Amino acid sequence: MSPRSLLPGEVLIMRSLLDHAYEPKWKAVDFASFRVTDMNDGGMGSLSFESTKSDRRFGRTLSEGWFKDEDGYPCVVAMLLDKEDEIFELDSFKVDSSARRRLPESEAEILFDNPHMD
């Protein structure tokens, strides 16, 4: 898969997750500068962020949240950092393991409590 810019709904997710992390260094992130590659995850929407570093490895989860997909199932999203504390991946998965059908349209849709089914 070839690198691309973030979609508006992906920027919305990232902004919400980074704001929720309460770490000042994430307030000035330039979302337009990111290039991402869709991960092979069955359509759940995970992204890998381009880097000039060749040997990147997962370091920590910065922030997690969720939103309801079109079918009502929760889609859990997490901002992952590498060992050098730089943005690494946006992990996304549906609790029923199906493909994600939509992206959120407002930050109000992204919740930070435990996902539940109504």
C-alpha positions in Angstrom: 0.0 0.0 0.0 1.3 3.4 -0.8 1.6 6.3 1.7 -1.1 8.9 1.9 -2.3 11.9 3.9 -4.6 11.5 6.8 -8.4 11.6 6.1 -10.4 14.3 8.0 -12.0 11.6 10.3 -8.5 10.3 11.1 -7.3 13.8 12.0 -10.3 14.1 14.2 -9.5 10.8 16.0 -5.8 11.8 16.4 -6.6 15.3 17.7 -9.0 13.9 20.2 -6.6 11.1 21.4 -3.7 13.5 21.6 -5.7 16.1 23.5 -6.9 13.4 25.9 -3.2 12.5 26.6 -2.7 15.8 28.5 0.9 16.1 27.4 1.8 19.6 26.2 4.1 18.4 23.5 1.2 17.1 21.5 -0.7 20.4 21.3 1.3 21.7 18.3 1.1 18.6 16.0 1.0 19.4 12.3 -1.4 16.8 11.0 -0.9 17.8 7.4 2.7 16.7 7.6 1.9 13.1 8.4 2.1 10.4 5.8 0.4 7.1 6.7 0.0 3.6 5.3 -3.1 1.5 5.9 -2.3 -1.6 7.8 -3.4 -5.1 6.7 -6.0 -5.5 9.5 -9.1 -6.7 7.7 -10.4 -3.2 7.1 -10.5 -2.1 10.8 -8.6 1.1 9.9 -5.2 0.9 11.6 -2.5 3.2 10.3 1.3 3.1 10.3 3.1 6.5 10.3 6.0 7.0 7.9 9.4 7.7 9.5 13.0 8.2 8.3 14.0 5.7 11.0 14.4 2.1 9.7 14.1 0.1 12.9 11.1 1.5 14.8 9.4 -0.5 17.5 6.4 -0.1 19.7 7.1 1.9 22.9 3.8 2.7 24.7 0.1 3.5 24.3 -0.4 7.2 24.7 -4.2 7.4 24.7 -7.2 5.2 23.9 -10.8 5.9 23.1 -13.7 4.6 21.1 -16.7 5.5 18.9 -19.7 3.7 17.6 -19.5 2.4 14.1 -22.4 2.6 11.7 -23.6 -0.9 12.8 -23.6 0.1 16.5 -20.5 -1.9 17.4 -17.7 0.0 19.2 -14.5 0.8 17.3 -11.6 1.1 19.7 -8.8 3.5 18.7 -5.4 4.0 20.3 -2.5 6.3 19.6 0.8 4.3 19.9 4.3 5.7 20.2 7.6 4.2 19.3 10.5 3.6 21.7 11.7 7.2 21.1 8.2 8.6 22.0 7.3 9.6 18.5 3.9 8.8 16.8 4.1 5.2 15.6 0.7 3.8 14.8 -3.0 4.6 15.1 -4.5 1.3 16.2 -8.1 0.7 15.3 -10.3 -2.4 15.9 -13.9 -3.3 16.1 -15.0 -5.3 19.1 -16.7 -7.8 16.7 -13.6 -8.0 14.5 -15.5 -6.8 11.4 -14.3 -4.0 9.1 -14.9 -0.4 10.2 -17.7 1.2 8.2 -17.1 4.9 8.9 -15.0 7.5 10.7 -16.4 9.8 13.3 -17.6 13.2 12.2 -17.1 15.1 15.5 -14.9 14.9 18.5 -18.0 14.4 20.7 -18.4 10.9 19.1 -15.0 9.8 20.6 -15.5 8.6 24.1 -13.0 7.7 26.8 -15.0 5.4 29.1 -15.4 1.7 28.6 -17.2 0.8 25.4 -20.5 -1.0 25.9 -23.3 -2.2 23.8 -26.8 -0.6 24.1 
